[in-house]
């Protein structure tokens, strides 16, 4: 397990996204891989209980995912879990996401938790499609080695990162702090689901 973050949080139901790394061995050959799992929970009289597991399915690698994808995969300042690596290799991640990652990496080191696969299809608790399965969003759980959820992480670091994400073209930046301003209405948001990560979404 690399991290655990909310994919959605309501009073009696929740989604927890868990990016995992896994090594498998066939004979003497060891292969590194992993996936992101959407763990669903419900509140019961005895406490929270797991009700379903939804592993991510990123699809087959593309013959050539494109130059921006190759640049992201080669950028050491962007830490990607195996599921997100597979998403990018599949060619299903929009260029706006890849370009923003590269731009943010000019100023920050950051750790991605989820890009496309393993995220709920709809915004949790709604029928509104999420930008993640469409390849138009990514979540970040740590900036410059500091977890977003850690109270010791300077809020100024996280808010600066959120504003940089907006400057990189995101129309929808969520995190533990609701920021004012922006270049479009409601560009920034905050709620219980996003206190442990920064969401960076794109319209196209």
N, C-alpha and C positions, 0 to 999 in steps of 0.2 A: 504494500500500500504506500503510495507516494503522498497522498493528501486526502482529505475528506472535506467536502463543502456542500452547502445546501444547493439543491436544484429547485427547491420550493419548500415553503414552510407555511402551513395553515394550523389552526388550533388543534385539529385532530388527525391531520395527515401530513406527511413530509416526503420529500425526495432528497436523498443524500448521494452525491456523485463521488465515486471513489476511483481515481486513476490508479491502476496497478501495473507493476512490472513483473514479468514472469519469465523464468528460464526453463526451457524444456530440453531434454536430452534424448536423442535417438542413437543408440549405440555409443559411439565416441563423439558424436556431433552435438554440440550445445548451441541452441538458438535462443537469442534474446527477443522477447516480445512482451505482450501485455495488452490490456484493454481498459476501458473506463466503464464502470458498472453503475447504473442508476438503481439505487436501493430504495424501495418504497416501504414506508412505515405507517402504522396507524396507532393512535392512542387507545389503549385498552384500560380496563380497571386495574390491571397489574402493572401498567406502564406502557412504554412504546414497544411495538412488536413489528418485526420484519414481515411483510406480506408478499413481496415479489422482488425478483432480481432481473434487471434488464441489461445484459452486457452489450456494449457498443459493437456495431458492425460497420467498420469504415469502408469496406469494399476493396476490390483488387487494386494494386498499384497501377497507375497510368504508365503507358510506355514512356511518356515525357510529361511530367506535371507542369513544366514551364520554368522559366528563369527565376521569377519571384519565389516560387516554391523551393527551388534548389538553393536560393540564397538564404531563405529562412532556415532550412534544414542545416545549412553550413554555418549559421551564425551562433557562436558560442555564448553570446549574451542572452540568448533565448533558450530557456530550459523547457523542453517539450516531453510530456509523458508518451509512452509507446502508442497509445490510442490516437493522440494528436499527430504524432509523426505519420501514422498510417493514414489519417485523414488528409494530410497535406500531400502525401505520396499518391493518393488516389486521384488527385486533380479536382476534387469536389469542393475545395475551399476557394472562395471568391478572392480575386486579386486585391480588392480593397482591404481585406483582412491581412493579407500577406504584406502589402505595402505599409500598412500601419504598424505591424510588428517590426518591420525593418526600421521604420522611422523612430519608433520608441526605443529600439535597441541602440540608437545613436547616443542616447542620454541615460538609459537605465539598463540594468540587468534584471530580468523578470522571469518568473516561473509560471507557465501556463498549466491550468488544470484540465480544461476541456475546450475543444474547438467545435467539432460537429457531432461525432458519434458518441453515444452514451448519455446524451442530454435528452430530457423530455421533449417530445415532439411539439407539444403546446406549452405556452407559458403556464406554469403549474397552477392548477385550480381554475383555469380558463379554457376557452375553445380557440384562443388566439394563437396562431402558429408562432413558435419561437424562431428567432433568427439563426440559432445554432444548427439545427438539422439542415438548414438551407445553405450552410457554409458561409454565413455572413456575420459570425460573431465568435469571440473567444473570451475566456475568463482567465484572470490572473490571480494566483493565490499568494504570491510573494514578490516584493519589489526590492531590488538591491539586497537580497538575502533576508529581508524582514517580512514575516508573514503579515498579511493584511489584518488577520483576526487578532494578532498579539497586541494587548493594550500598551506594551512598551514601544511598539512601532510608532514613530512620530506621525501624527496626523498630517503634518505639513508635507511629508514624503508622499503619502497616499493621495492627498488632494492635488499636489503638483502633478502626479502621474495621471490622475483622472483628467485634469485640464489638458495635459499633453495628448491624451487619447482623443479628446474632442478636437484638438488642433490637428490631429492626424486624420480627421475625417469622420469620426464616429458621431452618429446622430443620437446615440442612446448609451450614455455612460452611467452605470450604477455602481454604488459602493457603500461603505459604511457612513459616509457623510453626504448629505444633500447639498450640493453646491449651488450658488446663485450664478446668474449670468449665463454665458453661452451664446452661440451664434444663431440658435433657433429655439423655439419654445420647448420647454421641458427636456432640454438636452441632458440634464443631470437628474438622477433620482436616487433614492435610498429607501430600503425597507428591510424587514427582518431577514429575508432571504439573502440579502447582499451585504450583510455586516462582515462576512468572512472572505470576500473576494471582490474584485473589480470586474464588472461586465462591460464589454466593449462591442457594440453592435453597429451594423452598417445597413443602410437602406438598399444598396446595390453594390 
